[in-house]
Amino acid sequence: MSYGVAAWLEEIAVGGGVFEFQPDIVITSIAPEIDLLVPPEGEAIEAFKSNARALIEKIRQRCDASILWCNTTTVGQAIEPTNHHRLSVEPRSLRAHRLCLALVELSHELGISIIDVDRVLAEDGLGLDGEISGEAERLPVLREEALRVIEDYGYFDDRPITAQLGRLAAGAGD
Amino acid sequence: MPLPGFVRSGVSAWRQVAGNDTALEHWAKKRYLHYVSSQLRKDRGKTWVQWSGRRFVIVSESDDLPEPRRGIVLQGGCDLPSMFTVAPLIRQGIRGTVAIAKVTSGGAGRHRMDQIVQTLDPIPEVHTREVKEKLRLRQDYFEPLLFREEFAIPDQPQFGHFPQTVVVMSIATDLTRTAYAHEQYGFTVDPGGWWLNQSLERVLDDLSAVDWFRSNFRSVGKLSVEKFQESIALVVPELKERINSKVMIYNSLVIEPGNQTHNYQLIRNPHSARRRSFAIALAEASRALDFHIVDVDRVLKTEGVREQIDFAHFPVERMAPIGREAAAILRELEVA
C-alpha cells in the first residue's frame, strides 16, 4: 500500500508517528504519491501540495526538524506512450514530472531540501529498456547524495547547528 | 560548422591585409558553404540506396527514387540531427523513398514556437527590409517555410521535391532563446544566430547597428509556458489541416547534470523547474492536439548524463538511442 502525505497527516492527527521522538532530520519521498495521483491530475497535485504544506508546518511546529524530501525518477516503466491523445490516465512519467515540479515549488516556498533522485540515478544511466533495475545497487549513490545534503546543513560538524541550539534553549526554559 | 585550421589561418591573414567583410570574403564564404552543402555520400545495400549530405539523408529502395515519397522536415534545435541516425534503422526493406532534411538555416534564431506562429500572417516587406539587412537575417526569415506542402533538399536539385509528411520540432529553442520585439511593428526576432557566431571585434565594428537595434527593439525575454501552450495550439492544427503533416516534437532533458542545488528558497526562477513545466505542457498539448513526443528526457536518463556539459548538449553517442525512439514513432505513423 502506498503511504502518502495524506495518510501521514492522519497519523499525526491522532498523535505519535514522527513525533514520538524528537528528530533533527525528517526524510520523506514523493514516490508513493505517484500511484495516488488520480485524474484530474492537475487538481490532485494541488491537493498534494496543500497536504505537504500542512505536514511541513506540523513538523516544524512540533520539532523544528530539517526536512529532506526525495523526488523520484521520471523513468519507470519499459514502455511509455509517445502520444498522450485519448489516454484516460496520465503515464507514470508525466505524474512523476508533476510531483517533481511541485516539490521544487514547495522548496522555493518553504525552504525544504530536495534529494534529487531523478538527477542522481540519471547521471550513470538507469539502464536499457527503461526498467528500473538493480535498485539495491543504486542505494549507495542515493545515500551519498542524502549525506551530502545533511552535511550541507552542518549536522556532521563538531558543534550543534542553530536549530539544535534553539531547541536546547527552549528546553532549558521549560 | 567549424572551419579547418588552415582555412582559418588563411582568412585571418587575408583580413589583416584587406580588412573585414570585403566583397571577396563574402564571395569566397558563399562558394565554400555551397561546396560543403553540396557534398554527397552514397551507400548501397541489397535492398536500399542511401544518400547523405551535411543536412539531409535520403533512403530509397532504388536509384530512381520511386514513389511513394515521404519527407521528414526538421525545424530548429541542435538535438534534431539525431534524426539522421534513423536512416540505417528504416532502410532494410524500405518501400519507396524517405528524405529527412533540415531545410531552413540561419542558426537557432527563428524556431521558437511564437516565431513560427508569426509567420502565419505575412508581415509587409517594407516593415522587415531594414531589419533583415541590419541583422543579416535571411531573406526568408519571416516566411512560413514550415507550412509548405513540399520541400527540396538545399543545393541538391537532382532529388526533386518531397511532401512534408512529418514535421519534427524541438522545444530546446523554446526553452532557451530570448526574443526581441520591434517597437513599431511588433514582430519578434532573435538575432543571436548571427551575433553569437562572430568575433567580438566584428560585432563591435559596427556600433551604429547596436544603437539602431537598441532604439528599435525591446527584449520580450524567454518564451513563457503560457505563450508556448498558446502557440503550439495554433501551430500543430495548422500543420495538420493546411498541409496534412504529422507532427513529432522532441522534449528536453529536465535535470541539470552535476547541479547540486537542493534548496530552492533563494532561487527565483530555477531553469530545471522551467524545463519541467515545459515537459508537462508538451505532454498536455500532445493529449489535446494528438501528436507524438520523442522523449529525449527518458532516453538520456536511461543512457546516462554524467558526460553532458548542460541539459541541451548531449554527446554524439546519444544520437543513436534518440534516433531509435524516433524510428519507432515513424513506424507507428507508417511513414517508415
Contacts between the chains, C-beta under 8 A, distances in Angstrom:
chain1	res1	chain2	res2	distance
A	68	B	262	7.9
A	73	B	301	7.0
A	74	B	254	7.3
A	74	B	297	6.7
A	74	B	298	7.1
A	74	B	301	7.1
A	75	B	298	5.4
A	75	B	301	5.0
A	75	B	302	6.0
A	80	B	295	6.5
A	80	B	298	6.5
A	82	B	292	4.7
A	82	B	293	5.4
A	82	B	294	7.2
A	82	B	295	6.6
A	82	B	325	7.7
A	82	B	328	7.7
A	82	B	329	5.4
A	82	B	332	7.5
A	83	B	286	5.9
A	83	B	290	6.7
A	83	B	291	6.7
A	83	B	292	4.8
A	83	B	293	7.3
A	84	B	283	5.4
A	84	B	284	7.6
A	84	B	286	4.1
A	84	B	287	3.9
A	84	B	293	7.6
A	85	B	286	6.5
A	85	B	287	5.9
A	85	B	288	7.9
A	85	B	289	7.6
A	85	B	290	4.0
A	85	B	291	7.8
A	86	B	287	7.9
A	86	B	290	8.0
A	87	B	287	6.5
A	90	B	283	7.6
A	93	B	295	7.4
A	93	B	298	6.6
A	94	B	280	6.7
A	94	B	283	4.9
A	97	B	254	7.0
A	97	B	276	5.5
A	97	B	279	5.3
A	97	B	280	5.4
A	97	B	283	7.6
A	98	B	280	6.1
A	100	B	254	7.7
A	100	B	276	6.0
A	101	B	273	6.1
A	101	B	276	4.1
A	101	B	277	6.4
A	101	B	280	6.7
A	104	B	264	5.4
A	104	B	270	6.2
A	104	B	272	7.0
A	104	B	273	4.6
A	104	B	276	7.2
A	105	B	273	7.3
A	107	B	262	8.0
A	107	B	263	5.9
A	107	B	264	4.1
A	107	B	265	6.5
A	108	B	264	4.4
A	108	B	265	6.0
A	108	B	267	6.8
A	108	B	270	7.6
A	108	B	273	8.0
A	109	B	265	7.9
A	110	B	265	7.6
A	111	B	263	6.3
A	111	B	265	4.1
A	112	B	263	7.4
A	113	B	262	4.4
A	113	B	263	4.8
A	114	B	262	5.3
A	114	B	263	7.5
A	114	B	264	7.5
A	115	B	262	7.0
A	116	B	255	7.2
A	116	B	262	6.8
A	118	B	254	7.6
A	118	B	255	5.7
A	118	B	301	7.6
A	119	B	255	4.2
A	119	B	256	7.2
A	119	B	257	7.3
A	119	B	259	7.1
A	121	B	301	7.3
A	122	B	255	5.8
A	122	B	257	7.8
A	122	B	300	7.1
A	122	B	301	3.8
A	122	B	304	7.1
A	122	B	305	5.1
A	123	B	257	6.4
A	123	B	258	7.7
A	123	B	304	6.6
A	123	B	305	5.8
A	123	B	306	4.5
A	124	B	304	5.4
A	124	B	306	6.3
A	125	B	301	7.3
A	125	B	302	6.1
A	125	B	303	5.2
A	125	B	304	3.0
A	125	B	305	7.7
A	126	B	301	5.6
A	126	B	302	5.1
A	127	B	302	6.6
A	128	B	302	6.6
A	130	B	298	6.9
A	130	B	302	6.0
A	148	B	260	7.1
A	149	B	262	4.9
A	152	B	262	7.0
